[in-house]
Amino acid sequence: MRKWYNVELNKRKAELFVEQLEKAEFSVDFAYEVSGIGELRHFELYLTENEVETCNIILDFVNCIC
């Protein structure tokens, strides 16, 4: 079952997050929306439990780099 999750990142982390999301292998129904103001980007992600785990790994990676 899919649920909506959200995360807010600064502009640099958001750019890296999007790069990694595009490289990851998600199922066909995977979706995300981004909005932002100033230096913050708000992500709404429609994920399964497995995809949540993948996104958490990506976020850990992004946070280590930035």
TORGUMI-428784 format. One line per 4 residues: their letters; for each residue x, y negated, z of N, C-alpha, C. Coordinates in Angstrom, 2 decimals, padded with zeros to 5 digits. Example, Ala and Ser with C-alpha at 12.3 -4.5 7.8 and 13.67 -1.06 7.14 Angstrom:
as	013.19/005.69/007.80/012.30/004.50/007.80/013.20/003.30/007.80; 012.85/002.25/007.08/013.67/001.06/007.14/012.90/-000.03/007.87 .
END
This chain:
mrkw	000.84/001.19/000.00/000.00/000.00/000.00/000.89/-001.26/000.00; 000.51/-002.20/-000.78/001.25/-003.46/-000.87/000.67/-004.50/000.08; 001.56/-005.35/000.58/001.15/-006.48/001.41/002.00/-007.68/001.01; 001.49/-008.86/001.31/002.24/-010.09/001.06/003.16/-010.37/002.25 .
ynve	004.40/-010.72/001.95/005.39/-011.12/002.95/005.92/-012.48/002.53; 006.47/-013.23/003.48/007.04/-014.52/003.10/008.36/-014.76/003.81; 009.17/-015.57/003.17/010.46/-015.96/003.72/010.80/-017.34/003.19; 011.49/-018.13/004.00/011.95/-019.45/003.57/013.47/-019.46/003.60 .
lnkr	014.05/-019.98/002.53/015.50/-020.03/002.39/015.91/-021.40/001.89; 017.16/-021.77/002.17/017.66/-023.01/001.58/017.88/-022.78/000.08; 018.12/-023.84/-000.64/018.19/-023.77/-002.10/019.26/-022.79/-002.58; 020.45/-022.82/-002.00/021.55/-021.93/-002.43/021.21/-020.46/-002.16 .
kael	020.71/-020.16/-000.97/020.34/-018.78/-000.65/019.19/-018.31/-001.55; 018.27/-019.21/-001.84/017.14/-018.86/-002.71/017.61/-018.49/-004.10; 018.59/-019.21/-004.62/019.13/-018.90/-005.95/019.75/-017.51/-005.96; 020.53/-017.19/-004.93/021.15/-015.87/-004.84/020.10/-014.78/-004.64 .
fveq	019.08/-015.06/-003.84/018.01/-014.10/-003.61/017.30/-013.76/-004.91; 016.98/-014.76/-005.72/016.31/-014.53/-007.00/017.21/-013.71/-007.93; 018.49/-014.02/-007.98/019.43/-013.23/-008.80/019.37/-011.76/-008.42; 019.41/-011.48/-007.12/019.40/-010.10/-006.66/018.03/-009.44/-006.85 .
leka	016.95/-010.19/-006.69/015.62/-009.63/-006.95/015.50/-009.17/-008.39; 016.06/-009.95/-009.31/015.96/-009.61/-010.72/016.81/-008.39/-011.07; 017.84/-008.11/-010.29/018.69/-006.94/-010.53/018.13/-005.67/-009.89; 017.33/-005.82/-008.85/016.78/-004.67/-008.12/015.73/-003.96/-008.97 .
efsv	015.57/-002.68/-008.70/014.58/-001.89/-009.43/013.33/-001.74/-008.59; 012.36/-002.60/-008.85/011.08/-002.54/-008.17/010.05/-001.93/-009.11; 008.94/-001.48/-008.55/007.89/-000.92/-009.39/007.21/-002.01/-010.21; 006.37/-001.58/-011.11/005.71/-002.49/-012.05/004.87/-003.56/-011.34 .
dfay	004.24/-003.22/-010.23/003.34/-004.15/-009.55/004.04/-005.16/-008.65; 005.36/-005.08/-008.57/006.11/-006.03/-007.75/005.87/-007.45/-008.25; 005.65/-008.37/-007.32/005.42/-009.77/-007.70/005.96/-010.68/-006.61; 006.40/-011.86/-007.03/006.76/-012.88/-006.06/006.49/-014.25/-006.63 .
evsg	006.25/-015.19/-005.74/006.01/-016.58/-006.12/006.94/-017.45/-005.28; 007.43/-018.51/-005.88/008.33/-019.41/-005.17/007.77/-020.82/-005.23; 007.82/-021.50/-004.10/007.49/-022.92/-004.07/008.55/-023.59/-003.23; 008.66/-024.87/-003.35/009.68/-025.54/-002.57/009.50/-027.03/-002.48 .
igel	010.19/-027.56/-001.51/010.24/-029.00/-001.33/011.61/-029.32/-000.75; 012.26/-030.28/-001.30/013.60/-030.62/-000.83/014.55/-029.46/-000.99; 015.24/-029.12/000.08/016.24/-028.04/000.04/015.66/-026.67/000.40; 014.39/-026.59/000.77/013.81/-025.31/001.17/012.99/-024.69/000.04 .
rhfe	013.06/-023.36/-000.04/012.26/-022.59/-000.98/011.45/-021.57/-000.20; 010.16/-021.51/-000.47/009.25/-020.59/000.20/008.91/-019.47/-000.78; 009.15/-018.24/-000.37/008.86/-017.07/-001.20/007.67/-016.32/-000.62; 006.75/-015.94/-001.49/005.67/-015.01/-001.18/005.96/-013.78/-002.03 .
lylt	006.13/-012.63/-001.38/006.49/-011.40/-002.08/005.43/-010.33/-001.81; 004.99/-009.66/-002.86/003.97/-008.62/-002.77/004.68/-007.28/-002.82; 004.82/-006.62/-001.65/005.75/-005.49/-001.53/005.13/-004.25/-000.90; 005.71/-003.10/-001.28/005.46/-001.85/-000.58/006.47/-001.77/000.56 .
enev	006.33/-000.77/001.43/007.27/-000.61/002.54/008.70/-000.39/002.04; 008.87/000.40/000.98/010.21/000.63/000.42/010.81/-000.66/-000.15; 009.98/-001.47/-000.77/010.45/-002.73/-001.33/010.80/-003.72/-000.23; 010.11/-003.65/000.91/010.46/-004.49/002.06/011.89/-004.16/002.49 .
etcn	012.20/-002.88/002.58/013.55/-002.46/002.96/014.58/-002.99/001.97; 014.29/-002.89/000.68/015.20/-003.41/-000.34/015.39/-004.91/-000.18; 014.32/-005.64/000.02/014.41/-007.10/000.19/015.20/-007.46/001.44; 015.04/-006.69/002.50/015.82/-006.96/003.71/017.31/-006.75/003.48 .
iild	017.66/-005.73/002.71/019.07/-005.51/002.36/019.59/-006.67/001.53; 018.80/-007.13/000.57/019.19/-008.27/-000.26/019.37/-009.51/000.61; 018.45/-009.75/001.53/018.55/-010.92/002.41/019.79/-010.84/003.29; 020.11/-009.66/003.80/021.34/-009.49/004.58/022.57/-009.85/003.75 .
fvnc	022.57/-009.40/002.50/023.67/-009.68/001.58/023.79/-011.19/001.34; 022.67/-011.83/001.05/022.64/-013.27/000.78/023.12/-014.05/002.01; 022.69/-013.65/003.19/023.10/-014.35/004.41/024.59/-014.15/004.71; 025.15/-013.04/004.32/026.59/-012.82/004.53/027.43/-013.71/003.61 .
ic	026.94/-013.93/002.41/027.69/-014.72/001.42/027.64/-016.22/001.76; 026.47/-016.67/002.18/026.27/-018.12/002.40/026.56/-018.52/003.82 .
END
